Amino acid sequence: MAVDLGGTQLRVGHVDAGGNLLWREAAPTANNGDPYQVLEQIRELAAGFDFSSIRGIAVASPGPFDTISGTVCRIPTLVGWDNFPLRQAVEDYFHLPVIVENDAIAATVGEWRFGAGSGYSNVVYLTISTGIGGGIVADGSVVRGRRGFAGHLGHIIVDPYGDAVCSCGATGCFEALASGTALGRRAQLLAASKRDSPLHALAKGLPVSARDVTEAARLGDPDALELMAEEGEFLGIGITSIIHALSPDVVVLGGGVSKGFDLFETSMRTALESRLLSEFQALILPVSLGDDAGLIGAASLLLDPA
């Protein structure tokens, strides 16, 4: 059984050895300051499932997550999770073998083994959502680094002298420019200055989101199309540094913003081509497993550690 512990949504599924998702249930993640309430949610979502038929539970956790101790350092979008011993808590609660992996690394493994990165030995996965996370496969092995913290690619610095301040407190992080949050923030400023903008109408009085920008761009709104082109440029700048550092065969883009891949692909590739050294070549592909990459990858790591 696999669990994807998201900051807003909790997903539980059954995945077989071939990476096939046999069933999946989801619910908003309880955010009342009690992590054990989330464990009860997992039990409720898996109600009726025969736990005796499974080999264990694989959990994909947001982080930073310490894979040595099995401890969640913190989850920015959930209260009460600082230094929570997640692996031990799940083992004690369900009395089954448990592995817990960083959610971006779990999704990386899913795409590497069963998705867009299948067949390649060097894969980088980027999840572009509220923030930007990542995972790395180098020469056929998952890169975890010290205490499993490798892959926080959203915090490489791409614009140190700009005014984009990241949630981590630094200025110029990749995710401060190219995350869904950053895209929504730029769109919000534009919508506020143009009350007749389709972006303003789509938001319905709420803050403009990256999803609103994608939807407006698909409707042909010039402002939204320009925002998506700008998003592609920022992504291209960050991905250039990642390719130069890691020399992957393929970079897979996941997360909510990647659903607009066709809208930002041209500007992203232009930014890459103007900066990338000619010796470095990498495919840039959208995720193929969608939102299920984390579930599938986590389960795969339980059955076949990497």
C-alpha positions as a printed NumPy array, in Angstrom:
array([[  0.   ,   0.   ,   0.   ],
       [  1.241,   3.494,  -0.815],
       [  0.482,   6.812,   0.855],
       [  1.169,  10.253,  -0.61 ],
       [  1.101,  12.716,   2.272],
       [  0.448,  16.059,   0.655],
       [  0.219,  19.428,   2.303],
       [ -3.354,  19.79 ,   1.073],
       [ -4.4  ,  16.303,  -0.075],
       [ -3.837,  12.821,   1.35 ],
       [ -3.843,   9.966,  -1.168],
       [ -3.827,   6.243,  -0.485],
       [ -3.473,   3.549,  -3.137],
       [ -2.61 ,  -0.057,  -3.867],
       [  0.223,  -0.513,  -6.361],
       [  1.415,  -3.836,  -7.758],
       [  4.978,  -4.84 ,  -8.637],
       [  4.502,  -3.653, -12.216],
       [  3.752,  -0.099, -11.129],
       [  0.025,  -0.432, -11.8  ],
       [ -2.223,   1.595,  -9.511],
       [ -5.056,  -0.801,  -8.672],
       [ -7.112,   1.611,  -6.59 ],
       [ -6.793,   5.055,  -5.059],
       [ -8.684,   7.136,  -2.532],
       [ -8.067,  10.735,  -1.522],
       [ -9.214,  13.301,   1.022],
       [ -8.112,  16.741,   2.242],
       [ -5.209,  16.304,   4.658],
       [ -6.272,  16.926,   8.262],
       [ -4.496,  20.04 ,   9.474],
       [ -5.465,  20.348,  13.131],
       [ -1.973,  20.07 ,  14.571],
       [ -2.293,  16.341,  15.305],
       [ -0.303,  14.08 ,  12.933],
       [ -2.006,  11.023,  14.405],
       [ -5.294,  12.252,  12.977],
       [ -3.713,  11.826,   9.54 ],
       [ -2.818,   8.228,  10.409],
       [ -6.472,   7.65 ,  11.251],
       [ -7.393,   9.21 ,   7.897],
       [ -5.151,   6.686,   6.163],
       [ -6.98 ,   3.866,   7.926],
       [-10.344,   5.332,   6.919],
       [ -9.33 ,   5.756,   3.278],
       [ -8.167,   2.135,   3.195],
       [-11.317,   0.831,   4.902],
       [-12.231,  -2.588,   3.583],
       [ -8.726,  -3.237,   2.323],
       [ -7.163,  -6.532,   3.385],
       [ -3.976,  -5.438,   5.146],
       [ -2.87 ,  -9.055,   5.476],
       [ -2.386,  -9.194,   1.703],
       [  0.238,  -6.442,   1.492],
       [  3.991,  -6.455,   2.082],
       [  4.074,  -3.118,   3.843],
       [  3.279,   0.57 ,   3.629],
       [  5.265,   3.069,   1.57 ],
       [  4.836,   6.738,   2.437],
       [  5.847,   9.689,   0.274],
       [  6.346,  12.629,   2.629],
       [  6.93 ,  16.314,   2.047],
       [ 10.032,  17.584,   3.686],
       [ 12.737,  18.165,   4.447],
       [ 12.535,  14.528,   5.549],
       [ 15.409,  12.765,   7.333],
       [ 15.562,   9.299,   5.761],
       [ 18.076,   8.058,   8.356],
       [ 15.915,   8.673,  11.418],
       [ 12.573,   8.537,   9.603],
       [ 11.694,  11.976,  10.936],
       [  9.809,  14.8  ,   9.243],
       [ 11.841,  17.935,   9.918],
       [  8.892,  20.162,   9.044],
       [  6.015,  20.486,   6.606],
       [  5.477,  24.184,   5.804],
       [  1.781,  23.761,   4.965],
       [  0.848,  21.568,   7.967],
       [  1.016,  22.505,  11.648],
       [  2.274,  20.16 ,  14.343],
       [  4.659,  18.126,  12.198],
       [  8.021,  19.574,  13.23 ],
       [ 10.437,  16.727,  14.056],
       [  7.616,  14.154,  13.923],
       [  8.873,  10.505,  13.87 ],
       [  6.72 ,   9.535,  10.9  ],
       [  8.211,   6.143,  10.059],
       [  8.003,   4.837,  13.627],
       [  4.507,   6.25 ,  14.092],
       [  3.167,   4.493,  10.978],
       [  4.838,   1.213,  11.997],
       [  3.333,   1.418,  15.49 ],
       [ -0.094,   2.345,  14.138],
       [ -0.424,  -0.318,  11.44 ],
       [  2.   ,  -3.033,  12.675],
       [  3.459,  -3.458,   9.195],
       [  6.865,  -2.859,   7.598],
       [  7.118,   0.801,   6.569],
       [  9.385,   2.879,   4.374],
       [  9.128,   6.658,   4.138],
       [ 10.703,   8.626,   1.312],
       [ 10.811,  12.281,   0.359],
       [  7.832,  12.89 ,  -1.924],
       [  9.872,  14.361,  -4.77 ],
       [ 12.295,  11.429,  -4.694],
       [  9.352,   9.   ,  -4.679],
       [  7.906,  10.718,  -7.756],
       [ 11.341,  10.656,  -9.371],
       [ 11.537,   6.888,  -8.926],
       [  8.025,   6.473, -10.307],
       [  8.875,   8.38 , -13.477],
       [ 12.297,   6.725, -13.78 ],
       [ 10.981,   3.185, -13.505],
       [  7.545,   3.449, -15.098],
       [  7.138,   6.867, -16.706],
       [  8.85 ,   9.464, -18.854],
       [ 12.316,   8.588, -17.52 ],
       [ 12.006,   4.868, -18.16 ],
       [ 15.043,   3.429, -19.92 ],
       [ 17.431,   6.199, -18.866],
       [ 20.213,   6.   , -16.273],
       [ 20.427,   9.727, -15.516],
       [ 17.139,  11.414, -14.682],
       [ 16.164,  14.644, -12.965],
       [ 12.569,  15.13 , -11.859],
       [ 11.212,  18.574, -10.984],
       [  7.852,  19.085,  -9.343],
       [  6.69 ,  22.627, -10.056],
       [  3.829,  23.417,  -7.755],
       [  3.504,  25.569,  -4.63 ],
       [  7.301,  25.365,  -4.526],
       [  9.836,  23.481,  -6.622],
       [ 11.165,  20.142,  -5.44 ],
       [ 13.274,  17.596,  -7.193],
       [ 14.882,  14.214,  -7.325],
       [ 17.973,  12.852,  -9.023],
       [ 18.944,   9.497, -10.499],
       [ 22.631,   9.334, -11.467],
       [ 24.143,   6.328, -13.241],
       [ 21.139,   4.216, -12.277],
       [ 21.149,   5.09 ,  -8.571],
       [ 18.931,   7.436,  -6.584],
       [ 20.922,  10.338,  -5.139],
       [ 19.902,  11.049,  -1.549],
       [ 22.893,  12.876,  -0.136],
       [ 23.478,  13.533,   3.548],
       [ 20.47 ,  12.33 ,   5.561],
       [ 18.367,  12.131,   2.401],
       [ 18.208,  15.885,   1.821],
       [ 19.451,  15.894,  -1.801],
       [ 17.185,  17.228,  -4.519],
       [ 15.995,  20.546,  -3.089],
       [ 16.598,  22.058,  -6.507],
       [ 14.124,  24.87 ,  -5.977],
       [ 16.693,  26.569,  -3.777],
       [ 19.466,  26.989,  -6.299],
       [ 20.017,  30.735,  -6.753],
       [ 19.222,  32.064, -10.215],
       [ 18.701,  35.796,  -9.542],
       [ 20.611,  36.983,  -6.454],
       [ 20.112,  40.688,  -7.184],
       [ 16.402,  40.559,  -7.978],
       [ 13.47 ,  41.217,  -5.67 ],
       [ 11.975,  37.705,  -5.577],
       [ 12.158,  36.495,  -1.977],
       [ 11.683,  32.765,  -1.417],
       [  9.67 ,  31.191,   1.404],
       [ 13.03 ,  30.034,   2.792],
       [ 14.059,  33.668,   3.26 ],
       [ 16.68 ,  33.823,   0.514],
       [ 16.505,  36.129,  -2.477],
       [ 16.54 ,  34.763,  -6.013],
       [ 15.789,  31.075,  -5.465],
       [ 14.616,  29.139,  -8.512],
       [ 11.243,  28.498,  -6.872],
       [ 10.835,  32.189,  -5.974],
       [ 10.756,  32.857,  -9.724],
       [  9.348,  29.726, -11.36 ],
       [  7.031,  27.977,  -8.881],
       [  3.264,  27.999,  -9.221],
       [  3.146,  30.409,  -6.298],
       [  5.453,  32.825,  -8.11 ],
       [  3.436,  32.551, -11.319],
       [  0.232,  33.242,  -9.402],
       [  1.797,  36.236,  -7.668],
       [  2.808,  37.816, -10.976],
       [ -0.658,  37.142, -12.359],
       [ -2.276,  38.695,  -9.291],
       [ -0.368,  41.935,  -9.827],
       [ -1.409,  42.002, -13.47 ],
       [ -5.066,  41.231, -12.713],
       [ -5.183,  43.959, -10.077],
       [ -4.062,  46.497, -12.655],
       [ -6.531,  45.239, -15.292],
       [ -9.957,  44.755, -13.753],
       [-11.361,  43.654, -17.123],
       [ -8.729,  40.93 , -17.505],
       [ -9.968,  37.329, -17.936],
       [ -7.554,  36.463, -15.125],
       [ -9.485,  38.749, -12.802],
       [-12.764,  37.094, -13.797],
       [-11.424,  33.538, -13.446],
       [-10.165,  34.216,  -9.934],
       [-13.732,  35.095,  -8.799],
       [-12.497,  37.391,  -6.083],
       [ -9.847,  34.986,  -4.832],
       [ -6.081,  35.323,  -5.33 ],
       [ -5.102,  34.421,  -8.886],
       [ -3.535,  30.954,  -9.094],
       [ -1.22 ,  29.285, -11.575],
       [ -4.204,  27.164, -12.595],
       [ -6.122,  30.348, -13.471],
       [ -3.219,  31.505, -15.634],
       [ -3.122,  28.199, -17.502],
       [ -6.882,  28.25 , -18.044],
       [ -6.847,  31.844, -19.296],
       [ -3.931,  31.078, -21.615],
       [ -5.855,  28.181, -23.117],
       [ -8.699,  30.61 , -23.767],
       [ -6.248,  32.762, -25.718],
       [ -5.863,  35.622, -23.241],
       [ -2.76 ,  37.588, -24.353],
       [ -1.742,  38.52 , -20.8  ],
       [ -1.923,  34.906, -19.632],
       [  0.   ,  33.722, -22.675],
       [  2.71 ,  36.276, -21.887],
       [  2.836,  35.091, -18.271],
       [  3.262,  31.485, -19.414],
       [  6.041,  32.519, -21.791],
       [  7.761,  34.289, -18.888],
       [  7.307,  31.161, -16.777],
       [  9.018,  29.125, -19.482],
       [ 11.965,  31.514, -19.533],
       [ 12.431,  31.254, -15.764],
       [ 12.198,  27.471, -15.951],
       [ 14.737,  27.382, -18.762],
       [ 17.208,  29.471, -16.757],
       [ 16.962,  27.2  , -13.721],
       [ 17.02 ,  23.976, -15.714],
       [ 20.166,  25.165, -17.514],
       [ 22.045,  25.23 , -14.21 ],
       [ 20.657,  21.831, -13.247],
       [ 21.734,  20.266, -16.55 ],
       [ 25.211,  21.772, -16.279],
       [ 25.566,  20.411, -12.736],
       [ 24.123,  16.915, -13.241],
       [ 24.274,  16.138, -16.989],
       [ 21.046,  14.1  , -17.081],
       [ 19.664,  12.208, -20.05 ],
       [ 16.208,  13.581, -19.334],
       [ 14.552,  16.203, -17.152],
       [ 10.941,  15.362, -16.284],
       [  8.608,  18.18 , -15.254],
       [  5.725,  17.385, -12.904],
       [  3.467,  19.295, -10.536],
       [  0.512,  21.524, -11.32 ],
       [  2.407,  24.028, -13.464],
       [  3.593,  21.225, -15.776],
       [ -0.001,  20.824, -16.978],
       [  0.677,  23.928, -19.053],
       [  3.817,  22.401, -20.596],
       [  2.701,  23.106, -24.157],
       [  2.11 ,  26.764, -23.254],
       [  5.601,  27.445, -21.907],
       [  7.662,  24.885, -23.844],
       [  8.816,  27.228, -26.623],
       [ 10.123,  29.972, -24.333],
       [ 11.678,  27.396, -22.016],
       [ 13.593,  25.781, -24.862],
       [ 14.683,  29.191, -26.17 ],
       [ 16.097,  30.064, -22.747],
       [ 17.865,  26.712, -22.599],
       [ 19.327,  26.879, -26.088],
       [ 20.768,  30.346, -25.51 ],
       [ 22.55 ,  29.298, -22.309],
       [ 23.33 ,  25.589, -22.441],
       [ 26.842,  24.519, -23.405],
       [ 26.692,  22.554, -26.642],
       [ 28.186,  19.427, -25.066],
       [ 25.195,  19.095, -22.744],
       [ 22.09 ,  17.542, -24.244],
       [ 18.994,  16.485, -22.321],
       [ 15.405,  15.738, -23.172],
       [ 12.837,  17.902, -21.368],
       [  9.573,  16.001, -20.975],
       [  6.305,  16.406, -19.068],
       [  5.451,  13.872, -16.404],
       [  3.64 ,  10.798, -17.751],
       [  2.252,   9.352, -14.495],
       [  0.572,  12.602, -13.504],
       [ -0.314,  13.04 ,  -9.847],
       [  0.204,   9.314,  -9.208],
       [  3.994,   9.37 ,  -9.667],
       [  4.616,   9.676,  -5.921],
       [  2.309,   6.795,  -4.999],
       [  3.765,   4.527,  -7.664],
       [  7.367,   5.454,  -6.895],
       [  6.985,   5.007,  -3.137],
       [  5.432,   1.566,  -3.584],
       [  8.187,   0.615,  -6.011],
       [ 10.833,   1.519,  -3.415],
       [  9.138,  -0.738,  -0.875],
       [  9.198,  -3.66 ,  -3.299],
       [ 12.61 ,  -2.901,  -4.826],
       [ 14.796,  -0.397,  -2.911],
       [ 17.004,   1.901,  -4.979]])
